């Protein structure tokens, strides 16, 4: 069984998801300030940043609706 994509689940276009992800990446990059001892480490993205990026897209979506 295939899982629906985020775009399908939220009923938005992939470009909308890409924009939200780009916003998250920009925030993570700005928070790091370009100073990192090891650029191979993943960025730590706080849950609040994820919610800020995706909450406007969720509307009345319930967690089990996808």
N, CA, C, O and CB atoms as a CASP TS submission, in Angstrom:
PFRMAT TS
TARGET T0000
AUTHOR 0000-0000-0000
METHOD Language model
MODEL 1
PARENT N/A
ATOM      1  N   UNK     1       0.842  -1.172   0.000  1.00  0.00           N
ATOM      2  CA  UNK     1       0.000   0.000   0.000  1.00  0.00           C
ATOM      3  C   UNK     1       0.890   1.238   0.000  1.00  0.00           C
ATOM      4  O   UNK     1       1.856   1.308   0.760  1.00  0.00           O
ATOM      5  CB  UNK     1      -0.960  -0.004   1.216  1.00  0.00           C
ATOM      6  N   UNK     2       0.577   2.195  -0.830  1.00  0.00           N
ATOM      7  CA  UNK     2       1.356   3.423  -0.916  1.00  0.00           C
ATOM      8  C   UNK     2       0.783   4.478   0.018  1.00  0.00           C
ATOM      9  O   UNK     2      -0.433   4.649   0.117  1.00  0.00           O
ATOM     10  CB  UNK     2       1.386   3.945  -2.359  1.00  0.00           C
ATOM     11  N   UNK     3       1.661   5.169   0.689  1.00  0.00           N
ATOM     12  CA  UNK     3       1.265   6.288   1.548  1.00  0.00           C
ATOM     13  C   UNK     3       1.092   7.530   0.682  1.00  0.00           C
ATOM     14  O   UNK     3       1.856   7.730  -0.262  1.00  0.00           O
ATOM     15  CB  UNK     3       2.320   6.538   2.677  1.00  0.00           C
ATOM     16  N   UNK     4       0.105   8.364   0.983  1.00  0.00           N
ATOM     17  CA  UNK     4      -0.035   9.600   0.202  1.00  0.00           C
ATOM     18  C   UNK     4       1.113  10.554   0.502  1.00  0.00           C
ATOM     19  O   UNK     4       1.664  10.549   1.603  1.00  0.00           O
ATOM     20  CB  UNK     4      -1.386  10.285   0.501  1.00  0.00           C
ATOM     21  N   UNK     5       1.467  11.364  -0.477  1.00  0.00           N
ATOM     22  CA  UNK     5       2.510  12.361  -0.254  1.00  0.00           C
ATOM     23  C   UNK     5       1.968  13.469   0.645  1.00  0.00           C
ATOM     24  O   UNK     5       0.759  13.577   0.853  1.00  0.00           O
ATOM     25  CB  UNK     5       3.019  12.944  -1.603  1.00  0.00           C
ATOM     26  N   UNK     6       2.856  14.275   1.166  1.00  0.00           N
ATOM     27  CA  UNK     6       2.434  15.409   1.991  1.00  0.00           C
ATOM     28  C   UNK     6       1.529  16.325   1.173  1.00  0.00           C
ATOM     29  O   UNK     6       0.510  16.802   1.673  1.00  0.00           O
ATOM     30  CB  UNK     6       3.665  16.194   2.529  1.00  0.00           C
ATOM     31  N   UNK     7       1.900  16.570  -0.081  1.00  0.00           N
ATOM     32  CA  UNK     7       1.106  17.442  -0.950  1.00  0.00           C
ATOM     33  C   UNK     7      -0.293  16.871  -1.155  1.00  0.00           C
ATOM     34  O   UNK     7      -1.272  17.617  -1.124  1.00  0.00           O
ATOM     35  CB  UNK     7       1.805  17.631  -2.307  1.00  0.00           C
ATOM     36  N   UNK     8      -0.400  15.567  -1.362  1.00  0.00           N
ATOM     37  CA  UNK     8      -1.711  14.941  -1.533  1.00  0.00           C
ATOM     38  C   UNK     8      -2.521  15.008  -0.245  1.00  0.00           C
ATOM     39  O   UNK     8      -3.711  15.321  -0.269  1.00  0.00           O
ATOM     40  CB  UNK     8      -1.554  13.485  -1.979  1.00  0.00           C
ATOM     41  N   UNK     9      -1.886  14.720   0.855  1.00  0.00           N
ATOM     42  CA  UNK     9      -2.569  14.713   2.146  1.00  0.00           C
ATOM     43  C   UNK     9      -3.114  16.099   2.491  1.00  0.00           C
ATOM     44  O   UNK     9      -4.243  16.231   2.964  1.00  0.00           O
ATOM     45  CB  UNK     9      -1.618  14.232   3.246  1.00  0.00           C
ATOM     46  N   UNK    10      -2.308  17.119   2.253  1.00  0.00           N
ATOM     47  CA  UNK    10      -2.726  18.490   2.563  1.00  0.00           C
ATOM     48  C   UNK    10      -3.551  19.116   1.442  1.00  0.00           C
ATOM     49  O   UNK    10      -4.082  20.217   1.588  1.00  0.00           O
ATOM     50  CB  UNK    10      -1.509  19.352   2.839  1.00  0.00           C
ATOM     51  N   UNK    11      -3.652  18.401   0.322  1.00  0.00           N
ATOM     52  CA  UNK    11      -4.396  18.869  -0.849  1.00  0.00           C
ATOM     53  C   UNK    11      -3.876  20.223  -1.342  1.00  0.00           C
ATOM     54  O   UNK    11      -4.636  21.158  -1.595  1.00  0.00           O
ATOM     55  CB  UNK    11      -5.888  18.971  -0.518  1.00  0.00           C
ATOM     56  N   UNK    12      -2.554  20.283  -1.466  1.00  0.00           N
ATOM     57  CA  UNK    12      -1.886  21.466  -2.011  1.00  0.00           C
ATOM     58  C   UNK    12      -0.895  20.992  -3.061  1.00  0.00           C
ATOM     59  O   UNK    12      -0.573  19.805  -3.122  1.00  0.00           O
ATOM     60  CB  UNK    12      -1.168  22.302  -0.886  1.00  0.00           C
ATOM     61  N   UNK    13      -0.417  21.900  -3.876  1.00  0.00           N
ATOM     62  CA  UNK    13       0.560  21.560  -4.888  1.00  0.00           C
ATOM     63  C   UNK    13       1.942  21.331  -4.294  1.00  0.00           C
ATOM     64  O   UNK    13       2.255  21.811  -3.205  1.00  0.00           O
ATOM     65  CB  UNK    13       0.620  22.645  -5.928  1.00  0.00           C
ATOM     66  N   UNK    14       2.754  20.595  -5.022  1.00  0.00           N
ATOM     67  CA  UNK    14       4.117  20.324  -4.557  1.00  0.00           C
ATOM     68  C   UNK    14       4.923  21.600  -4.393  1.00  0.00           C
ATOM     69  O   UNK    14       5.809  21.662  -3.541  1.00  0.00           O
ATOM     70  CB  UNK    14       4.827  19.392  -5.522  1.00  0.00           C
ATOM     71  N   UNK    15       4.631  22.624  -5.196  1.00  0.00           N
ATOM     72  CA  UNK    15       5.373  23.889  -5.074  1.00  0.00           C
ATOM     73  C   UNK    15       5.104  24.550  -3.719  1.00  0.00           C
ATOM     74  O   UNK    15       5.973  25.240  -3.186  1.00  0.00           O
ATOM     75  CB  UNK    15       4.989  24.855  -6.222  1.00  0.00           C
ATOM     76  N   UNK    16       3.919  24.347  -3.165  1.00  0.00           N
ATOM     77  CA  UNK    16       3.591  24.902  -1.848  1.00  0.00           C
ATOM     78  C   UNK    16       4.415  24.190  -0.772  1.00  0.00           C
ATOM     79  O   UNK    16       4.923  24.829   0.149  1.00  0.00           O
ATOM     80  CB  UNK    16       2.064  24.764  -1.550  1.00  0.00           C
ATOM     81  N   UNK    17       4.544  22.881  -0.890  1.00  0.00           N
ATOM     82  CA  UNK    17       5.360  22.104   0.051  1.00  0.00           C
ATOM     83  C   UNK    17       6.821  22.519  -0.081  1.00  0.00           C
ATOM     84  O   UNK    17       7.511  22.686   0.925  1.00  0.00           O
ATOM     85  CB  UNK    17       5.202  20.574  -0.201  1.00  0.00           C
ATOM     86  N   UNK    18       7.297  22.687  -1.314  1.00  0.00           N
ATOM     87  CA  UNK    18       8.686  23.099  -1.534  1.00  0.00           C
ATOM     88  C   UNK    18       8.963  24.452  -0.874  1.00  0.00           C
ATOM     89  O   UNK    18      10.012  24.640  -0.259  1.00  0.00           O
ATOM     90  CB  UNK    18       8.994  23.170  -3.045  1.00  0.00           C
ATOM     91  N   UNK    19       8.026  25.391  -1.001  1.00  0.00           N
ATOM     92  CA  UNK    19       8.190  26.715  -0.392  1.00  0.00           C
ATOM     93  C   UNK    19       8.284  26.593   1.126  1.00  0.00           C
ATOM     94  O   UNK    19       9.132  27.236   1.745  1.00  0.00           O
ATOM     95  CB  UNK    19       7.017  27.644  -0.783  1.00  0.00           C
ATOM     96  N   UNK    20       7.428  25.781   1.728  1.00  0.00           N
ATOM     97  CA  UNK    20       7.472  25.588   3.184  1.00  0.00           C
ATOM     98  C   UNK    20       8.805  24.978   3.609  1.00  0.00           C
ATOM     99  O   UNK    20       9.388  25.394   4.611  1.00  0.00           O
ATOM    100  CB  UNK    20       6.306  24.689   3.647  1.00  0.00           C
ATOM    101  N   UNK    21       9.287  23.997   2.853  1.00  0.00           N
ATOM    102  CA  UNK    21      10.573  23.373   3.178  1.00  0.00           C
ATOM    103  C   UNK    21      11.735  24.348   2.996  1.00  0.00           C
ATOM    104  O   UNK    21      12.692  24.324   3.770  1.00  0.00           O
ATOM    105  CB  UNK    21      10.793  22.135   2.310  1.00  0.00           C
ATOM    106  N   UNK    22      11.656  25.196   1.984  1.00  0.00           N
ATOM    107  CA  UNK    22      12.695  26.205   1.782  1.00  0.00           C
ATOM    108  C   UNK    22      12.726  27.190   2.946  1.00  0.00           C
ATOM    109  O   UNK    22      13.800  27.621   3.364  1.00  0.00           O
ATOM    110  CB  UNK    22      12.469  26.953   0.460  1.00  0.00           C
ATOM    111  N   UNK    23      11.561  27.549   3.469  1.00  0.00           N
ATOM    112  CA  UNK    23      11.498  28.443   4.632  1.00  0.00           C
ATOM    113  C   UNK    23      12.160  27.787   5.843  1.00  0.00           C
ATOM    114  O   UNK    23      12.895  28.437   6.586  1.00  0.00           O
ATOM    115  CB  UNK    23      10.029  28.812   4.959  1.00  0.00           C
ATOM    116  N   UNK    24      11.894  26.499   6.035  1.00  0.00           N
ATOM    117  CA  UNK    24      12.533  25.780   7.144  1.00  0.00           C
ATOM    118  C   UNK    24      14.049  25.761   6.981  1.00  0.00           C
ATOM    119  O   UNK    24      14.783  25.989   7.942  1.00  0.00           O
ATOM    120  CB  UNK    24      11.996  24.343   7.235  1.00  0.00           C
ATOM    121  N   UNK    25      14.510  25.491   5.779  1.00  0.00           N
ATOM    122  CA  UNK    25      15.958  25.442   5.525  1.00  0.00           C
ATOM    123  C   UNK    25      16.601  26.797   5.765  1.00  0.00           C
ATOM    124  O   UNK    25      17.681  26.882   6.350  1.00  0.00           O
ATOM    125  CB  UNK    25      16.239  24.980   4.089  1.00  0.00           C
ATOM    126  N   UNK    26      15.943  27.852   5.316  1.00  0.00           N
ATOM    127  CA  UNK    26      16.482  29.198   5.521  1.00  0.00           C
ATOM    128  C   UNK    26      16.584  29.521   7.002  1.00  0.00           C
ATOM    129  O   UNK    26      17.599  30.056   7.447  1.00  0.00           O
ATOM    130  CB  UNK    26      15.608  30.242   4.815  1.00  0.00           C
ATOM    131  N   UNK    27      15.553  29.207   7.770  1.00  0.00           N
ATOM    132  CA  UNK    27      15.589  29.465   9.227  1.00  0.00           C
ATOM    133  C   UNK    27      16.715  28.691   9.890  1.00  0.00           C
ATOM    134  O   UNK    27      17.426  29.223  10.743  1.00  0.00           O
ATOM    135  CB  UNK    27      14.244  29.087   9.881  1.00  0.00           C
ATOM    136  N   UNK    28      16.876  27.427   9.494  1.00  0.00           N
ATOM    137  CA  UNK    28      17.946  26.608  10.089  1.00  0.00           C
ATOM    138  C   UNK    28      19.309  27.196   9.739  1.00  0.00           C
ATOM    139  O   UNK    28      20.196  27.257  10.590  1.00  0.00           O
ATOM    140  CB  UNK    28      17.852  25.135   9.601  1.00  0.00           C
ATOM    141  N   UNK    29      19.478  27.621   8.507  1.00  0.00           N
ATOM    142  CA  UNK    29      20.749  28.213   8.071  1.00  0.00           C
ATOM    143  C   UNK    29      21.025  29.520   8.817  1.00  0.00           C
ATOM    144  O   UNK    29      22.146  29.752   9.270  1.00  0.00           O
ATOM    145  CB  UNK    29      20.732  28.464   6.548  1.00  0.00           C
ATOM    146  N   UNK    30      20.017  30.364   8.942  1.00  0.00           N
ATOM    147  CA  UNK    30      20.188  31.636   9.653  1.00  0.00           C
ATOM    148  C   UNK    30      20.511  31.409  11.128  1.00  0.00           C
ATOM    149  O   UNK    30      21.318  32.135  11.708  1.00  0.00           O
ATOM    150  CB  UNK    30      18.924  32.494   9.520  1.00  0.00           C
ATOM    151  N   UNK    31      19.884  30.411  11.729  1.00  0.00           N
ATOM    152  CA  UNK    31      20.114  30.130  13.150  1.00  0.00           C
ATOM    153  C   UNK    31      21.548  29.652  13.384  1.00  0.00           C
ATOM    154  O   UNK    31      22.160  29.966  14.405  1.00  0.00           O
ATOM    155  CB  UNK    31      19.112  29.072  13.660  1.00  0.00           C
ATOM    156  N   UNK    32      22.069  28.894  12.428  1.00  0.00           N
ATOM    157  CA  UNK    32      23.446  28.418  12.546  1.00  0.00           C
ATOM    158  C   UNK    32      24.438  29.542  12.318  1.00  0.00           C
ATOM    159  O   UNK    32      25.593  29.437  12.731  1.00  0.00           O
ATOM    160  CB  UNK    32      23.706  27.289  11.560  1.00  0.00           C
ATOM    161  N   UNK    33      24.015  30.607  11.675  1.00  0.00           N
ATOM    162  CA  UNK    33      24.884  31.756  11.456  1.00  0.00           C
ATOM    163  C   UNK    33      26.038  31.487  10.531  1.00  0.00           C
ATOM    164  O   UNK    33      27.003  32.251  10.499  1.00  0.00           O
ATOM    165  CB  UNK    33      25.408  32.234  12.740  1.00  0.00           C
ATOM    166  N   UNK    34      25.954  30.407   9.772  1.00  0.00           N
ATOM    167  CA  UNK    34      27.031  30.101   8.838  1.00  0.00           C
ATOM    168  C   UNK    34      28.282  29.595   9.519  1.00  0.00           C
ATOM    169  O   UNK    34      29.280  29.332   8.848  1.00  0.00           O
ATOM    170  CB  UNK    34      27.364  31.310   8.033  1.00  0.00           C
ATOM    171  N   UNK    35      28.257  29.449  10.838  1.00  0.00           N
ATOM    172  CA  UNK    35      29.428  28.979  11.578  1.00  0.00           C
ATOM    173  C   UNK    35      29.146  27.573  12.080  1.00  0.00           C
ATOM    174  O   UNK    35      28.313  27.370  12.964  1.00  0.00           O
ATOM    175  CB  UNK    35      29.777  29.936  12.762  1.00  0.00           C
ATOM    176  N   UNK    36      29.840  26.620  11.513  1.00  0.00           N
ATOM    177  CA  UNK    36      29.658  25.235  11.911  1.00  0.00           C
ATOM    178  C   UNK    36      30.999  24.525  11.836  1.00  0.00           C
ATOM    179  O   UNK    36      31.707  24.609  10.833  1.00  0.00           O
ATOM    180  CB  UNK    36      28.605  24.530  11.020  1.00  0.00           C
ATOM    181  N   UNK    37      31.333  23.831  12.900  1.00  0.00           N
ATOM    182  CA  UNK    37      32.590  23.101  12.915  1.00  0.00           C
ATOM    183  C   UNK    37      32.538  21.903  11.973  1.00  0.00           C
ATOM    184  O   UNK    37      33.560  21.485  11.430  1.00  0.00           O
ATOM    185  CB  UNK    37      32.921  22.645  14.334  1.00  0.00           C
ATOM    186  N   UNK    38      31.341  21.355  11.786  1.00  0.00           N
ATOM    187  CA  UNK    38      31.189  20.164  10.957  1.00  0.00           C
ATOM    188  C   UNK    38      29.940  20.316  10.099  1.00  0.00           C
ATOM    189  O   UNK    38      28.828  20.111  10.586  1.00  0.00           O
ATOM    190  CB  UNK    38      31.108  18.880  11.831  1.00  0.00           C
ATOM    191  N   UNK    39      30.105  20.668   8.839  1.00  0.00           N
ATOM    192  CA  UNK    39      28.976  20.878   7.936  1.00  0.00           C
ATOM    193  C   UNK    39      28.271  19.583   7.553  1.00  0.00           C
ATOM    194  O   UNK    39      27.254  19.620   6.861  1.00  0.00           O
ATOM    195  CB  UNK    39      29.444  21.579   6.692  1.00  0.00           C
ATOM    196  N   UNK    40      28.794  18.438   7.990  1.00  0.00           N
ATOM    197  CA  UNK    40      28.145  17.176   7.665  1.00  0.00           C
ATOM    198  C   UNK    40      27.049  16.825   8.663  1.00  0.00           C
ATOM    199  O   UNK    40      26.267  15.905   8.420  1.00  0.00           O
ATOM    200  CB  UNK    40      29.169  16.064   7.614  1.00  0.00           C
ATOM    201  N   UNK    41      26.980  17.532   9.765  1.00  0.00           N
ATOM    202  CA  UNK    41      25.955  17.270  10.774  1.00  0.00           C
ATOM    203  C   UNK    41      24.614  17.832  10.305  1.00  0.00           C
ATOM    204  O   UNK    41      24.570  18.912   9.716  1.00  0.00           O
ATOM    205  CB  UNK    41      26.357  17.887  12.141  1.00  0.00           C
ATOM    206  N   UNK    42      23.527  17.116  10.559  1.00  0.00           N
ATOM    207  CA  UNK    42      22.207  17.635  10.174  1.00  0.00           C
ATOM    208  C   UNK    42      21.826  18.839  11.023  1.00  0.00           C
ATOM    209  O   UNK    42      22.250  18.968  12.171  1.00  0.00           O
ATOM    210  CB  UNK    42      21.136  16.540  10.307  1.00  0.00           C
ATOM    211  N   UNK    43      21.023  19.714  10.442  1.00  0.00           N
ATOM    212  CA  UNK    43      20.537  20.881  11.176  1.00  0.00           C
ATOM    213  C   UNK    43      19.477  20.440  12.173  1.00  0.00           C
ATOM    214  O   UNK    43      18.691  19.534  11.895  1.00  0.00           O
ATOM    215  CB  UNK    43      19.967  21.953  10.207  1.00  0.00           C
ATOM    216  N   UNK    44      19.458  21.072  13.315  1.00  0.00           N
ATOM    217  CA  UNK    44      18.432  20.819  14.317  1.00  0.00           C
ATOM    218  C   UNK    44      17.309  21.819  14.060  1.00  0.00           C
ATOM    219  O   UNK    44      17.485  23.018  14.274  1.00  0.00           O
ATOM    220  CB  UNK    44      19.003  20.943  15.787  1.00  0.00           C
ATOM    221  N   UNK    45      16.162  21.332  13.604  1.00  0.00           N
ATOM    222  CA  UNK    45      15.033  22.205  13.297  1.00  0.00           C
ATOM    223  C   UNK    45      13.986  22.032  14.389  1.00  0.00           C
ATOM    224  O   UNK    45      13.382  20.965  14.502  1.00  0.00           O
ATOM    225  CB  UNK    45      14.434  21.888  11.886  1.00  0.00           C
ATOM    226  N   UNK    46      13.764  23.064  15.191  1.00  0.00           N
ATOM    227  CA  UNK    46      12.794  22.966  16.279  1.00  0.00           C
ATOM    228  C   UNK    46      11.374  22.714  15.760  1.00  0.00           C
ATOM    229  O   UNK    46      11.000  23.162  14.676  1.00  0.00           O
ATOM    230  CB  UNK    46      12.822  24.241  17.117  1.00  0.00           C
ATOM    231  N   UNK    47      10.613  22.001  16.549  1.00  0.00           N
ATOM    232  CA  UNK    47       9.227  21.685  16.197  1.00  0.00           C
ATOM    233  C   UNK    47       8.430  22.950  15.894  1.00  0.00           C
ATOM    234  O   UNK    47       7.595  22.957  14.990  1.00  0.00           O
ATOM    235  CB  UNK    47       8.554  20.903  17.330  1.00  0.00           C
ATOM    236  N   UNK    48       8.683  24.016  16.642  1.00  0.00           N
ATOM    237  CA  UNK    48       7.970  25.273  16.430  1.00  0.00           C
ATOM    238  C   UNK    48       8.167  25.815  15.027  1.00  0.00           C
ATOM    239  O   UNK    48       7.231  26.354  14.438  1.00  0.00           O
ATOM    240  CB  UNK    48       8.420  26.301  17.438  1.00  0.00           C
ATOM    241  N   UNK    49       9.382  25.680  14.476  1.00  0.00           N
ATOM    242  CA  UNK    49       9.640  26.137  13.113  1.00  0.00           C
ATOM    243  C   UNK    49       8.858  25.310  12.094  1.00  0.00           C
ATOM    244  O   UNK    49       8.351  25.844  11.108  1.00  0.00           O
ATOM    245  CB  UNK    49      11.139  26.069  12.807  1.00  0.00           C
ATOM    246  N   UNK    50       8.766  24.002  12.341  1.00  0.00           N
ATOM    247  CA  UNK    50       7.994  23.133  11.446  1.00  0.00           C
ATOM    248  C   UNK    50       6.522  23.537  11.479  1.00  0.00           C
ATOM    249  O   UNK    50       5.870  23.620  10.438  1.00  0.00           O
ATOM    250  CB  UNK    50       8.157  21.639  11.846  1.00  0.00           C
ATOM    251  N   UNK    51       6.010  23.785  12.672  1.00  0.00           N
ATOM    252  CA  UNK    51       4.612  24.192  12.803  1.00  0.00           C
ATOM    253  C   UNK    51       4.347  25.526  12.129  1.00  0.00           C
ATOM    254  O   UNK    51       3.317  25.695  11.477  1.00  0.00           O
ATOM    255  CB  UNK    51       4.222  24.271  14.267  1.00  0.00           C
ATOM    256  N   UNK    52       5.263  26.477  12.276  1.00  0.00           N
ATOM    257  CA  UNK    52       5.100  27.787  11.632  1.00  0.00           C
ATOM    258  C   UNK    52       5.042  27.618  10.111  1.00  0.00           C
ATOM    259  O   UNK    52       4.253  28.287   9.444  1.00  0.00           O
ATOM    260  CB  UNK    52       6.262  28.745  12.027  1.00  0.00           C
ATOM    261  N   UNK    53       5.864  26.736   9.566  1.00  0.00           N
ATOM    262  CA  UNK    53       5.921  26.547   8.121  1.00  0.00           C
ATOM    263  C   UNK    53       4.704  25.799   7.575  1.00  0.00           C
ATOM    264  O   UNK    53       4.225  26.114   6.486  1.00  0.00           O
ATOM    265  CB  UNK    53       7.181  25.800   7.753  1.00  0.00           C
ATOM    266  N   UNK    54       4.202  24.817   8.319  1.00  0.00           N
ATOM    267  CA  UNK    54       3.151  23.958   7.784  1.00  0.00           C
ATOM    268  C   UNK    54       1.753  24.210   8.322  1.00  0.00           C
ATOM    269  O   UNK    54       0.783  23.816   7.675  1.00  0.00           O
ATOM    270  CB  UNK    54       3.502  22.569   8.042  1.00  0.00           C
ATOM    271  N   UNK    55       1.607  24.846   9.472  1.00  0.00           N
ATOM    272  CA  UNK    55       0.277  25.048  10.032  1.00  0.00           C
ATOM    273  C   UNK    55      -0.675  25.779   9.077  1.00  0.00           C
ATOM    274  O   UNK    55      -1.839  25.389   8.982  1.00  0.00           O
ATOM    275  CB  UNK    55       0.387  25.818  11.320  1.00  0.00           C
ATOM    276  N   UNK    56      -0.226  26.822   8.368  1.00  0.00           N
ATOM    277  CA  UNK    56      -1.150  27.485   7.444  1.00  0.00           C
ATOM    278  C   UNK    56      -1.660  26.562   6.335  1.00  0.00           C
ATOM    279  O   UNK    56      -2.715  26.822   5.757  1.00  0.00           O
ATOM    280  CB  UNK    56      -0.473  28.683   6.824  1.00  0.00           C
ATOM    281  N   UNK    57      -0.937  25.504   6.034  1.00  0.00           N
ATOM    282  CA  UNK    57      -1.322  24.577   4.978  1.00  0.00           C
ATOM    283  C   UNK    57      -2.280  23.504   5.464  1.00  0.00           C
ATOM    284  O   UNK    57      -2.935  22.846   4.656  1.00  0.00           O
ATOM    285  CB  UNK    57      -0.100  23.932   4.392  1.00  0.00           C
ATOM    286  N   UNK    58      -2.370  23.320   6.777  1.00  0.00           N
ATOM    287  CA  UNK    58      -3.115  22.203   7.331  1.00  0.00           C
ATOM    288  C   UNK    58      -4.615  22.438   7.444  1.00  0.00           C
ATOM    289  O   UNK    58      -5.387  21.479   7.453  1.00  0.00           O
ATOM    290  CB  UNK    58      -2.578  21.876   8.663  1.00  0.00           C
ATOM    291  N   UNK    59      -5.038  23.683   7.530  1.00  0.00           N
ATOM    292  CA  UNK    59      -6.465  23.957   7.645  1.00  0.00           C
ATOM    293  C   UNK    59      -7.082  23.150   8.773  1.00  0.00           C
ATOM    294  O   UNK    59      -6.637  23.228   9.918  1.00  0.00           O
ATOM    295  CB  UNK    59      -7.177  23.652   6.331  1.00  0.00           C
ATOM    296  N   UNK    60      -8.098  22.382   8.450  1.00  0.00           N
ATOM    297  CA  UNK    60      -8.797  21.580   9.470  1.00  0.00           C
ATOM    298  C   UNK    60      -8.409  20.121   9.401  1.00  0.00           C
ATOM    299  O   UNK    60      -9.169  19.256   9.836  1.00  0.00           O
ATOM    300  CB  UNK    60     -10.303  21.710   9.310  1.00  0.00           C
ATOM    301  N   UNK    61      -7.241  19.834   8.862  1.00  0.00           N
ATOM    302  CA  UNK    61      -6.756  18.463   8.722  1.00  0.00           C
ATOM    303  C   UNK    61      -6.579  17.830  10.081  1.00  0.00           C
ATOM    304  O   UNK    61      -5.959  18.417  10.967  1.00  0.00           O
ATOM    305  CB  UNK    61      -5.438  18.425   7.945  1.00  0.00           C
ATOM    306  N   UNK    62      -7.120  16.635  10.254  1.00  0.00           N
ATOM    307  CA  UNK    62      -6.907  15.914  11.500  1.00  0.00           C
ATOM    308  C   UNK    62      -5.728  14.955  11.298  1.00  0.00           C
ATOM    309  O   UNK    62      -5.445  14.557  10.169  1.00  0.00           O
ATOM    310  CB  UNK    62      -8.204  15.141  11.941  1.00  0.00           C
ATOM    311  N   UNK    63      -5.039  14.581  12.386  1.00  0.00           N
ATOM    312  CA  UNK    63      -3.855  13.738  12.244  1.00  0.00           C
ATOM    313  C   UNK    63      -4.114  12.404  11.546  1.00  0.00           C
ATOM    314  O   UNK    63      -3.202  11.859  10.925  1.00  0.00           O
ATOM    315  CB  UNK    63      -3.275  13.476  13.589  1.00  0.00           C
ATOM    316  N   UNK    64      -5.310  11.874  11.627  1.00  0.00           N
ATOM    317  CA  UNK    64      -5.595  10.560  11.042  1.00  0.00           C
ATOM    318  C   UNK    64      -6.313  10.653   9.702  1.00  0.00           C
ATOM    319  O   UNK    64      -6.777   9.632   9.196  1.00  0.00           O
ATOM    320  CB  UNK    64      -6.426   9.740  11.999  1.00  0.00           C
ATOM    321  N   UNK    65      -6.420  11.821   9.118  1.00  0.00           N
ATOM    322  CA  UNK    65      -7.190  11.947   7.884  1.00  0.00           C
ATOM    323  C   UNK    65      -6.424  11.539   6.631  1.00  0.00           C
ATOM    324  O   UNK    65      -7.005  11.513   5.547  1.00  0.00           O
ATOM    325  CB  UNK    65      -7.655  13.352   7.735  1.00  0.00           C
ATOM    326  N   UNK    66      -5.151  11.224   6.747  1.00  0.00           N
ATOM    327  CA  UNK    66      -4.376  10.795   5.572  1.00  0.00           C
ATOM    328  C   UNK    66      -4.008   9.337   5.684  1.00  0.00           C
ATOM    329  O   UNK    66      -3.356   8.795   4.792  1.00  0.00           O
ATOM    330  CB  UNK    66      -3.109  11.641   5.410  1.00  0.00           C
TER
END
